């Protein structure tokens, strides 16, 4: 194992010749004992590798981290599984079986678990790869327009994964993946809508950007319910009865804040405020212009001034 690349596990191959008939090798007590120890070492290596894999979690909060997680697991387990099919390994296992070794009973459960986890990882990589480009768009797309164009098609692709996949057709898999998507969209908004510099930018550009952010957050929820309705209408697919609080609490909150920010930017673009009116002057004029109660606006501005930010990442208004 010491000569294998990082992340790759190589079964230790003893310098023992297994030339000859299986029955003859099994009848040799010294040979059988040596091969038994070899198999014990293999089972220990495989069991340890599986235990390590099952303890691992995706390194990141977004959906791309989940794809990378399964891709790495698949590569590790695939390499390990292929080694169990090597002619030397198969012959050693045949010999200890022929010799009616007591450790034979321990072999199949370990190999079965390796095969099961390998097939799961392979299946997940295959299906998640169909939505990878969508995940890349919501993570790295050049603008909100790219994200807006991506969300509906991404949700349709996730529906297909839900229908066809053998593992992402369960709530315990799909809900966490959806949470990762919601997190990525929210983070995208956080990166673009810089609350410390927003009101120093060109008013029209800032308002346009804020409304794009709001539309992105709202489209995430709308697209989810559009697909959910199609699934229900089909009458053939397992329904999406996912925890809405987990998927939309943060994005709904951020959408409402983006709307509020857009409203304030609209007010500040009025000619009477171009000379840097004080906050109380804005409140007074706004009350007269749009009929909003000053107390309501004042409480909103107080909230923005002191604790405006996103859940878990409160940003002090400067």
C-alpha positions as CSV (number, residue, x, y, z in Angstrom):
1,X,0.0,0.0,0.0
2,X,2.9,2.3,0.6
3,X,3.7,2.5,-3.2
4,X,0.2,3.4,-4.2
5,X,-0.8,7.0,-5.1
6,X,-2.6,9.1,-2.5
7,X,-6.2,8.0,-2.2
8,X,-5.6,4.7,-4.0
9,X,-5.6,1.4,-2.0
10,X,-3.6,-1.5,-3.3
11,X,-4.2,-5.0,-1.9
12,X,-0.9,-6.5,-0.6
13,X,0.2,-9.2,-2.9
14,X,2.5,-11.8,-1.3
15,X,5.5,-13.2,-3.1
16,X,3.9,-16.7,-3.2
17,X,3.5,-18.8,-6.3
18,X,0.1,-20.3,-6.8
19,X,1.0,-22.3,-9.9
20,X,-0.6,-25.7,-10.0
21,X,-4.0,-27.2,-9.4
22,X,-6.3,-25.6,-6.8
23,X,-6.9,-29.0,-5.1
24,X,-3.1,-29.6,-4.8
25,X,-2.5,-26.2,-3.3
26,X,-5.4,-26.6,-0.9
27,X,-4.0,-30.0,0.3
28,X,-0.7,-28.3,1.3
29,X,-1.1,-27.1,5.0
30,X,1.7,-24.6,4.9
31,X,0.5,-23.1,1.6
32,X,-3.1,-23.0,2.9
33,X,-2.0,-21.2,6.1
34,X,0.0,-18.6,4.1
35,X,-2.9,-18.0,1.8
36,X,-5.3,-17.7,4.7
37,X,-3.1,-14.9,6.2
38,X,-3.0,-13.2,2.8
39,X,-6.8,-13.2,2.6
40,X,-7.1,-11.9,6.2
41,X,-4.9,-9.0,5.2
42,X,-7.1,-8.3,2.2
43,X,-10.3,-8.4,4.2
44,X,-8.8,-6.0,6.7
45,X,-7.7,-3.6,4.0
46,X,-11.1,-3.7,2.3
47,X,-13.1,-3.3,5.5
48,X,-10.9,-0.4,6.6
49,X,-11.3,1.3,3.2
50,X,-15.1,0.9,3.4
51,X,-15.2,2.3,6.9
52,X,-13.1,5.3,5.9
53,X,-15.4,6.0,2.9
54,X,-18.6,5.7,4.9
55,X,-17.2,8.3,7.4
56,X,-16.4,10.8,4.6
57,X,-18.7,13.8,3.8
58,X,-18.7,16.2,0.9
59,X,-16.1,18.9,1.2
60,X,-18.3,22.0,0.6
61,X,-21.8,23.2,0.9
62,X,-22.9,23.4,-2.7
63,X,-24.2,20.7,-5.1
64,X,-20.9,20.4,-7.0
65,X,-19.3,19.2,-3.8
66,X,-21.7,16.3,-3.7
67,X,-20.8,15.3,-7.2
68,X,-17.1,15.4,-6.4
69,X,-17.8,13.4,-3.3
70,X,-19.4,10.5,-5.2
71,X,-16.8,10.8,-8.0
72,X,-13.9,10.3,-5.5
73,X,-15.7,7.4,-3.7
74,X,-16.4,5.7,-7.0
75,X,-12.8,6.0,-8.1
76,X,-11.5,4.5,-4.9
77,X,-14.0,1.7,-4.7
78,X,-13.8,0.9,-8.4
79,X,-10.0,0.5,-8.2
80,X,-10.4,-1.7,-5.1
81,X,-13.2,-3.8,-6.7
82,X,-11.1,-4.4,-9.9
83,X,-8.3,-5.8,-7.8
84,X,-10.6,-8.4,-6.3
85,X,-11.1,-9.7,-9.8
86,X,-7.4,-10.2,-10.5
87,X,-6.5,-13.8,-11.5
88,X,-4.1,-14.2,-8.5
89,X,-6.8,-13.0,-6.0
90,X,-9.5,-15.3,-7.5
91,X,-7.2,-18.3,-7.4
92,X,-6.2,-17.6,-3.8
93,X,-9.9,-17.4,-2.8
94,X,-10.6,-20.6,-4.7
95,X,-7.8,-22.4,-2.8
96,X,-9.0,-21.4,0.7
97,X,-12.5,-22.4,-0.3
98,X,-11.3,-25.8,-1.6
99,X,-9.4,-26.2,1.6
100,X,-12.5,-25.5,3.6
101,X,-10.8,-22.7,5.5
102,X,-12.8,-21.2,8.4
103,X,-12.2,-17.7,7.0
104,X,-14.1,-18.5,3.8
105,X,-17.3,-17.5,5.6
106,X,-15.9,-14.0,6.1
107,X,-15.0,-13.4,2.5
108,X,-18.3,-13.0,0.8
109,X,-19.9,-10.5,3.2
110,X,-17.0,-8.1,2.7
111,X,-16.9,-8.5,-1.0
112,X,-20.6,-8.1,-1.2
113,X,-20.5,-4.8,0.8
114,X,-17.7,-3.6,-1.5
115,X,-19.7,-4.4,-4.6
116,X,-22.8,-2.7,-3.2
117,X,-21.1,0.5,-2.2
118,X,-19.2,0.6,-5.5
119,X,-22.4,0.2,-7.6
120,X,-24.1,2.9,-5.5
121,X,-21.2,5.3,-6.1
122,X,-21.1,4.5,-9.8
123,X,-24.9,4.9,-10.2
124,X,-24.8,8.3,-8.3
125,X,-22.0,9.6,-10.5
126,X,-23.8,8.6,-13.6
127,X,-27.0,10.4,-12.7
128,X,-25.5,13.4,-11.0
129,X,-23.4,14.0,-14.1
130,X,-26.6,14.7,-16.0
131,X,-27.2,17.8,-13.8
132,X,-23.5,18.9,-13.4
133,X,-23.6,21.5,-16.0
134,X,-26.6,23.1,-14.4
135,X,-24.8,23.1,-11.0
136,X,-21.8,24.7,-12.7
137,X,-24.1,27.4,-14.1
138,X,-25.7,28.4,-10.8
139,X,-22.2,28.3,-9.1
140,X,-20.0,30.0,-11.8
141,X,-22.4,31.5,-14.3
142,X,-21.4,34.9,-15.5
143,X,-24.6,36.6,-14.5
144,X,-28.0,36.2,-12.9
145,X,-29.4,35.8,-16.4
146,X,-27.4,32.5,-16.7
147,X,-28.8,31.3,-13.4
148,X,-32.4,32.3,-14.3
149,X,-32.1,30.4,-17.6
150,X,-30.6,27.4,-15.8
151,X,-33.0,26.9,-12.9
152,X,-36.1,25.6,-14.8
153,X,-34.1,23.1,-16.9
154,X,-32.1,22.1,-13.8
155,X,-35.3,21.2,-12.0
156,X,-36.6,19.2,-14.9
157,X,-33.3,17.3,-15.0
158,X,-33.6,16.6,-11.2
159,X,-37.1,15.2,-11.9
160,X,-35.5,12.7,-14.2
161,X,-32.9,11.8,-11.6
162,X,-35.7,11.3,-9.1
163,X,-37.6,9.0,-11.5
164,X,-34.7,6.9,-12.8
165,X,-32.0,6.8,-10.1
166,X,-31.9,3.9,-7.7
167,X,-30.6,6.1,-4.9
168,X,-31.7,9.7,-5.5
169,X,-35.3,8.6,-5.6
170,X,-35.6,8.9,-1.8
171,X,-36.2,11.9,0.4
172,X,-33.0,11.3,2.4
173,X,-30.9,11.8,-0.7
174,X,-32.9,14.4,-2.7
175,X,-33.7,16.8,0.1
176,X,-30.0,17.3,1.1
177,X,-29.1,17.8,-2.6
178,X,-31.9,20.4,-2.9
179,X,-30.6,22.1,0.2
180,X,-27.2,22.4,-1.4
181,X,-28.8,24.0,-4.5
182,X,-30.7,26.5,-2.3
183,X,-27.4,27.3,-0.4
184,X,-25.6,27.9,-3.7
185,X,-28.2,30.2,-5.0
186,X,-28.3,32.1,-1.8
187,X,-24.5,32.4,-1.7
188,X,-24.6,33.6,-5.3
189,X,-26.8,36.4,-4.2
190,X,-24.6,37.2,-1.2
191,X,-21.6,37.5,-3.4
192,X,-23.2,39.8,-5.9
193,X,-25.3,42.0,-3.6
194,X,-22.6,43.5,-1.5
195,X,-24.5,45.3,1.2
196,X,-21.5,47.5,2.1
197,X,-21.1,48.9,-1.4
198,X,-24.6,48.6,-2.9
199,X,-25.7,52.2,-2.2
200,X,-22.4,53.6,-3.5
201,X,-23.0,52.1,-7.0
202,X,-24.9,53.6,-9.9
203,X,-28.5,53.6,-8.6
204,X,-30.0,52.1,-11.8
205,X,-27.4,49.4,-12.0
206,X,-27.8,48.6,-8.3
207,X,-31.5,48.4,-8.6
208,X,-31.4,46.2,-11.7
209,X,-28.9,43.8,-10.0
210,X,-31.0,43.7,-6.9
211,X,-34.2,42.8,-8.8
212,X,-32.3,40.1,-10.8
213,X,-31.3,38.6,-7.4
214,X,-34.9,38.7,-6.2
215,X,-36.1,37.1,-9.4
216,X,-33.5,34.4,-9.1
217,X,-34.5,33.6,-5.5
218,X,-38.2,33.5,-6.4
219,X,-37.7,31.4,-9.5
220,X,-35.9,28.7,-7.4
221,X,-39.1,28.3,-5.4
222,X,-41.5,28.6,-8.4
223,X,-39.6,26.0,-10.4
224,X,-39.6,23.6,-7.6
225,X,-43.4,23.9,-7.3
226,X,-43.9,23.7,-11.0
227,X,-42.1,20.4,-11.2
228,X,-43.8,19.2,-8.0
229,X,-47.2,19.9,-9.7
230,X,-46.1,17.9,-12.8
231,X,-45.1,15.0,-10.7
232,X,-48.5,15.0,-8.9
233,X,-50.3,15.3,-12.2
234,X,-48.5,12.3,-13.7
235,X,-49.9,10.1,-10.9
236,X,-47.0,7.7,-11.5
237,X,-44.1,9.2,-9.7
238,X,-43.3,9.4,-6.0
239,X,-44.3,12.9,-4.8
240,X,-42.0,15.6,-3.7
241,X,-43.1,16.1,-0.1
242,X,-40.0,17.9,1.0
243,X,-39.5,20.1,4.0
244,X,-40.2,23.6,2.6
245,X,-38.5,25.3,5.6
246,X,-35.2,23.6,4.8
247,X,-35.4,24.5,1.1
248,X,-36.9,28.0,1.1
249,X,-36.7,29.7,4.5
250,X,-33.4,31.4,3.7
251,X,-34.1,32.2,0.0
252,X,-37.6,33.5,0.8
253,X,-36.2,35.8,3.4
254,X,-33.5,37.0,1.1
255,X,-36.0,37.6,-1.7
256,X,-38.0,39.9,0.6
257,X,-34.9,41.8,1.6
258,X,-33.8,42.2,-2.1
259,X,-37.3,43.7,-2.8
260,X,-36.9,46.1,0.1
261,X,-33.5,47.1,-1.2
262,X,-34.8,47.6,-4.7
263,X,-37.6,49.8,-3.2
264,X,-35.1,52.0,-1.3
265,X,-32.9,52.3,-4.4
266,X,-35.9,53.4,-6.4
267,X,-36.7,56.0,-3.8
268,X,-33.1,57.2,-3.7
269,X,-33.2,57.7,-7.5
270,X,-35.9,60.3,-7.2
271,X,-34.5,63.8,-8.2
272,X,-35.2,65.3,-4.7
273,X,-32.8,62.8,-3.2
274,X,-29.9,63.2,-5.6
275,X,-28.2,65.7,-3.3
276,X,-27.7,63.2,-0.4
277,X,-30.8,63.8,1.7
278,X,-30.7,62.7,5.3
279,X,-32.5,59.6,6.4
280,X,-35.3,61.4,8.2
281,X,-35.9,63.6,5.1
282,X,-36.2,60.4,3.0
283,X,-38.7,59.0,5.4
284,X,-40.8,62.1,5.4
285,X,-40.8,62.6,1.6
286,X,-41.4,59.0,1.0
287,X,-44.4,59.0,3.3
288,X,-45.9,61.9,1.3
289,X,-45.0,60.5,-2.1
290,X,-46.1,56.9,-1.8
291,X,-48.4,56.9,1.2
292,X,-46.2,54.6,3.3
293,X,-46.4,55.0,7.0
294,X,-43.3,56.6,8.4
295,X,-43.2,54.3,11.4
296,X,-43.2,51.2,9.1
297,X,-40.4,52.6,6.9
298,X,-38.4,53.7,10.0
299,X,-38.5,50.2,11.5
300,X,-37.4,48.7,8.2
301,X,-34.5,51.1,7.8
302,X,-33.6,50.5,11.5
303,X,-33.4,46.8,10.7
304,X,-31.3,47.4,7.6
305,X,-29.0,49.8,9.4
306,X,-28.3,47.5,12.3
307,X,-28.7,43.9,11.3
308,X,-29.2,43.7,7.5
309,X,-27.8,40.5,6.2
310,X,-28.6,36.9,5.5
311,X,-29.5,34.3,8.2
312,X,-26.3,33.0,9.8
313,X,-24.3,35.8,8.2
314,X,-25.6,39.0,9.8
315,X,-23.8,42.0,8.3
316,X,-23.5,45.2,10.3
317,X,-24.7,48.2,8.2
318,X,-22.0,50.7,7.9
